[in-house]
Amino acid sequence: MFQAAPGAVDTDRRRAHICLEVDDIQATAAALRERGVDVSEIKLGGDQSWQAWLADPDGNRIELHQYTPDSWQTPHLRS
């Protein structure tokens, strides 16, 4: 769960949200779209991880997150 720091600018990426790690973001996004879920375009984030966004029925933001070898969060995967 990510939550914006006090006084942070309220942008979509800084609002509180839950992040789910997936093994294959393309397949996950495609499967959700087939079921009628509105999933954003998949983009490489500033942390060098793939990400896409959706929301639950109450509007709570959910981030789909796939690590890459260059992801900042996974130094153990770097060669």
C-alpha beads as a LAMMPS data file, in Angstrom:
LAMMPS data file: protein, C-alpha beads

79 atoms
78 bonds

1 atom types
1 bond types

-500.0 500.0 xlo xhi
-500.0 500.0 ylo yhi
-500.0 500.0 zlo zhi

Masses

1 110.0

Atoms # bond

1 1 1 0.000 0.000 0.000
2 1 1 1.387 3.364 -0.976
3 1 1 0.244 6.617 0.592
4 1 1 1.267 10.144 -0.332
5 1 1 3.488 11.974 2.114
6 1 1 1.898 14.853 4.059
7 1 1 1.892 17.959 1.885
8 1 1 2.590 16.021 -1.344
9 1 1 0.926 17.149 -4.540
10 1 1 -2.214 15.082 -5.132
11 1 1 -1.564 13.470 -8.506
12 1 1 -2.780 10.089 -9.706
13 1 1 0.602 8.517 -9.024
14 1 1 0.953 9.931 -5.513
15 1 1 -2.513 9.184 -4.180
16 1 1 -2.878 6.207 -1.895
17 1 1 -3.126 2.998 -3.871
18 1 1 -2.437 -0.692 -3.716
19 1 1 0.190 -2.249 -5.957
20 1 1 0.002 -5.825 -7.223
21 1 1 3.075 -7.528 -8.635
22 1 1 2.342 -9.622 -11.725
23 1 1 4.591 -11.950 -13.704
24 1 1 3.228 -10.972 -17.135
25 1 1 1.653 -7.526 -17.245
26 1 1 0.639 -7.852 -20.906
27 1 1 -1.301 -11.080 -20.272
28 1 1 -2.790 -9.771 -17.025
29 1 1 -3.997 -6.536 -18.626
30 1 1 -5.408 -8.447 -21.625
31 1 1 -7.296 -10.888 -19.378
32 1 1 -8.783 -8.044 -17.332
33 1 1 -9.789 -6.110 -20.456
34 1 1 -11.494 -9.249 -21.849
35 1 1 -13.596 -9.216 -18.685
36 1 1 -14.577 -5.578 -19.180
37 1 1 -12.113 -3.959 -16.772
38 1 1 -10.778 -0.561 -17.833
39 1 1 -6.981 -0.936 -17.656
40 1 1 -4.653 1.901 -18.658
41 1 1 -1.949 1.664 -21.277
42 1 1 1.101 -0.236 -20.037
43 1 1 4.081 2.061 -19.530
44 1 1 7.642 1.788 -18.285
45 1 1 7.736 3.816 -15.087
46 1 1 10.518 6.030 -13.820
47 1 1 11.553 3.149 -11.563
48 1 1 12.198 1.042 -14.692
49 1 1 9.268 -1.285 -13.951
50 1 1 6.234 -1.904 -16.150
51 1 1 2.993 -0.535 -14.761
52 1 1 -0.674 -0.225 -15.638
53 1 1 -3.564 1.205 -13.652
54 1 1 -7.146 0.287 -12.925
55 1 1 -9.684 0.985 -10.194
56 1 1 -12.014 -1.096 -8.079
57 1 1 -15.784 -0.393 -8.125
58 1 1 -15.334 2.240 -5.385
59 1 1 -12.693 4.109 -7.383
60 1 1 -9.703 2.946 -5.326
61 1 1 -6.627 2.922 -7.551
62 1 1 -4.790 -0.326 -8.221
63 1 1 -1.377 -0.497 -9.847
64 1 1 -0.260 -3.578 -11.768
65 1 1 3.512 -3.799 -11.525
66 1 1 6.006 -6.031 -13.343
67 1 1 9.668 -5.872 -12.421
68 1 1 12.390 -5.720 -15.058
69 1 1 16.092 -6.519 -14.587
70 1 1 16.639 -2.744 -14.285
71 1 1 13.859 -2.110 -11.742
72 1 1 15.049 0.001 -8.834
73 1 1 13.299 -2.345 -6.399
74 1 1 15.157 -5.457 -7.558
75 1 1 18.909 -4.900 -7.449
76 1 1 19.412 -8.634 -6.932
77 1 1 18.084 -9.248 -10.484
78 1 1 20.579 -6.941 -12.144
79 1 1 23.459 -8.588 -13.959

Bonds

1 1 1 2
2 1 2 3
3 1 3 4
4 1 4 5
5 1 5 6
6 1 6 7
7 1 7 8
8 1 8 9
9 1 9 10
10 1 10 11
11 1 11 12
12 1 12 13
13 1 13 14
14 1 14 15
15 1 15 16
16 1 16 17
17 1 17 18
18 1 18 19
19 1 19 20
20 1 20 21
21 1 21 22
22 1 22 23
23 1 23 24
24 1 24 25
25 1 25 26
26 1 26 27
27 1 27 28
28 1 28 29
29 1 29 30
30 1 30 31
31 1 31 32
32 1 32 33
33 1 33 34
34 1 34 35
35 1 35 36
36 1 36 37
37 1 37 38
38 1 38 39
39 1 39 40
40 1 40 41
41 1 41 42
42 1 42 43
43 1 43 44
44 1 44 45
45 1 45 46
46 1 46 47
47 1 47 48
48 1 48 49
49 1 49 50
50 1 50 51
51 1 51 52
52 1 52 53
53 1 53 54
54 1 54 55
55 1 55 56
56 1 56 57
57 1 57 58
58 1 58 59
59 1 59 60
60 1 60 61
61 1 61 62
62 1 62 63
63 1 63 64
64 1 64 65
65 1 65 66
66 1 66 67
67 1 67 68
68 1 68 69
69 1 69 70
70 1 70 71
71 1 71 72
72 1 72 73
73 1 73 74
74 1 74 75
75 1 75 76
76 1 76 77
77 1 77 78
78 1 78 79
